[in-house]
Amino acid sequence: MDPYGFERPDGFDHATYNRFVSGYLGVLARRKQRWEQRLRPTEKNIGHSAKVKRYVRKGIPTEYRKLVWLVSSGANGKKLDNPGLYRSLLQSDERDEQAIDVIRTDVPRTFPENVHFRHPDEGLLPSLYNVLVAFVRYRPEIGYCQGLNYVAGVLLLVVREEEPAFWLLTVLVDNVLPDYYSCGMRGLLVDTEVLSQLIRNRNLELHVHLEQIGVSWPVIFTKWFICLFVDFLPIDKTTIALSRSEDRPPSVGLHLLRRQQDHHAHRTDYRAGQR
């Protein structure tokens, strides 16, 4: 089982993994030390400087990821500006049964292979339900869109608290993925076409190959983008993608396809990185 509660797949090479981790401990220790120095004496030092962006790209230590996400994204500011709002949303008698029925159906399907999402009355499933219901009431013009359960689930795995996860979700939907979940999903459609154009312009060989095997761009890219790659990447890679929120999904998607091309040049399936 990995640190986030996901079971290792059958055939997982524990010996190779342990050797890699042993050799990587020095890098992780130096990275942690740099973040400790950056965060002294106050979290205000996180900021948005080029140095912080470079640190984020290299990876945020697990113990600081919650703090860095909340502060750098602006989610903590929104939380402080709206004291008590999250609880009031959960206690609201607003009638939104259609959306809540879909949430009730989707929540038990979220990460069934994760130990924290297996039991309906304990672990993170009740928190996931609450976060999604609060979001529906906070943004009724959006409501609930399938895929949000996976994004909110990863946020809960990292921050382990409902309200911070809720505010991070609102920032992602409002600032990082505008119009992804709105009626018509204009932002999602635009980014899907952007990635298609990036492949045509920057990797003609890959474009020709995918055209020859009849890959449906919209189907694959929509599934990637709508859940922010959460259901397609290992959890450690997902947290990096979420941390680098200034990188638009098309850029991340292009990088994934290039990596898959390098590793599977002769395969006919480029749907990258599923668990």
N, C-alpha and C positions, 0 to 999 in steps of 0.2 A: 504494500500500500504506500502511495506517495504522501508527502507532507500535507496535501490538501484533502486526503480521504478517498482518492480514486484508487481502485484496485489495479495492480500491475497486470498487464495482459499475459495470457499463457505464452510461455516461451521467453519471457523477459529475461535478459542476460544480466543477472544480478552481479556476477563477478566483474564483467566489463564496466558496468555502471559504477560499482564501488571503486574500481581502479581510477575511473575518470574523476569521481568526486574527490578521492584522496589527492589527486594531483591538482585539483581546482581549489582546494581549501585556502591556499595562500592568496589566490586572486580574490576570493570572497572576503577574506579577512581584510585585505587592503581596501577593497571597495567599501566595506562597512566602516572602516576607519575614516575614509574620506567623507562619507555621509555624516558620521558623528561630528566631525569638525565643521561641516557645513551647517549643521543644525544647532551648533552652539552659538550664542546662549539662548536663541529664540527661533521658533519655527518660521519667523518672518524672513529668515535668511534663505528660505527655499526659493522664493522669487521666480523669475522667468528668464534668468540670464543665460548666455550661451553655455556657461560652465554647467549650470543645472541641467540644461537640455542634454549635454554630453553625458552627464552622470546618469540621467534617466535612460538614455539609449543603451548604456552599458549594463543597466539593471539596478533596481532598487532593492536593498536588502529586505527580506520578508518582514522583519520587525519594524521597519520604517515605512512600508508601502502604504498602509492605511493613512498615516499622517501626511505623507507626500501627496497622495492622490487627493485627499480632502482639501489641502491648502492650495496646491498648484492648480486644481481644477476650478476653484471658486465654490465648491460644494459646502465647505465649512462656513464661508461667508453667508451663503443663502440660508444655512441652518441657523446661524446666529441672528440673522435679520428676520427670521420667522419663528420665534420661540413658541413651542406648543402646537404649531400647525400640523405636524405629522400626526400627533395623537388625536387632534380634532378631526382630521380626515378619516381616521379609523373609526371614530365614534359617530360620524355623521350618519343621519338616517336617510341620506340621499338614495334614491331608487335607481340602481344601475345593475339590475339582476342579469341582464343578458351578458354583459361583460364579465360579471362575477361568475356566472355559470361556466364560461369558457376558461376563466382562471382556475376554477375548481377542477376542471378536466385536465388542464395543462400542468398544474403544479406537481401532481404525483408522477408525471412523465419526465420530470426534469432530473437529469443526472441519476438515473436509477442505480448506476454502478458506483455511486459515491456513498460512503457510509453515513454521511451527514444528511442525505436526502432519501433515506429508505423508510422511515417510519412517519406516518401522517400526523402523529400527535407529539413528536419530539424532534430533536435535531433542528435543522434549518428549514424544513418544509413549512411549519406554521409562520416563520418569519418571512419566507418567500411569498406566501399568500398575502400577508399583511402589506408588504412593500408594493406588490402589484395592485392590490385594492386601493391603497393610498394614492398610487400614481394615477389610476383611472379617475379618481375623484379630484385630483389636483389638475389633471389635464383632460377634462371630459371631451374636448374637441378631438383628441386623439383616441382616447379610450384604451382598450387593450389590443395589442397586436402580437400574434404568435412570433416568438423569437425573443421577446422581452424577458420571458421567464429564464432563458439561458444567461442573458446579460446580467439580470438581477441576481441569479444564482451565483455567478462568479464573484460579483461584488460582495455578496454575503460571505462567501468562502474566505475572502481577503480581510474584510473589516469586521465580520462576526457580530455586527450590530445592525438592527433594522433601520433606525433613523439615518445614520451616515450612509447606508446603502441606498436608501430612498433618495437622498439629496444627490448622491453621485449619479444615480439613474436619471434624475431630472436634468443634470448638467450634460450628460451624454446625449440625451434626446434633444435638448434645446440648442446646445452649442456645437457638439461634435458631429451629430447626425441630424441636422435640421431637415425637416420634410421627409425623413425616412419613414416615419410611422403615421404621417398625416394622410388625409383622404387624397388618393391619387398617387401617393408615395413619390412625388416628383424628385426629391433629392436622391432617393434610391435609384430611380430610373436614369438620372443624369450620371451618377457615379458608375453605374453599370456600363453605360455607353463610353464614359471616360476610360475605363479599364480596357474595353475593347479597342479603343483608338490607341492607347498606350502600347498594347501588344502589336498592333499593326505597324506602328511607327518605330518601335524600339526592338522588336524581336520578330522579324518577318518569318524566320524559320519556324518558330513556335506557332505563329498565326497560321501559316500554311498547313502545318501538321494538324492543328485543331480543326481547321476547316475540312481537311480530308477525312477525318474520322467522324465528322458530323457533330461536334460538340455544340450544345445549345448554350451560348454565352449567358443569356438572361437567367436561365434556370440555375446554373452553377453560381454565378456571381451574386444573384439575389439571395441564395441560401447562405453564402459567405457573409454578405454585408448585413443582412437583417438581424443576425445574431452576433455581429462583430467577431466572426471567426471562432466564437466560443465553442461551437459544437464540432469544429473541424481541426483545431489545434490542441496539442497537449496543454494542460493548465498553466505550466510555467511559461510557455510561449504566449498564451492568451494574456497573461498579466503584463507581459512586455508590450503587446499590441495595445492594450488599454492604457498603459502608462504613456505611450508615445502618441497621445491623442492629437498632436499637431500634424501627424502623418495621416493623410486621408486614406480611407479604405482602398481606393484604387491603387495607391502606391504599395500598400501592404500586400494586396492581391497580386500585383506584378512580381513582387519579390518572391512570394510563395510559388508562383508558376515557374519562375526562373530556377528556384531551388529544385522543384520537382523535375524540371527538364534536365538539370545536371545529374540527378540521381536515377532518373528513369527515362533515359533518352529514347529507348525503343519500346516503351510501354504505350498502350493506347488509352490510358485513363489518367487524366491530370487532376482529378478531384483530390486536392492535396490534404494530407495530414489528418484524416479521420482517426479517432481513437479506436 
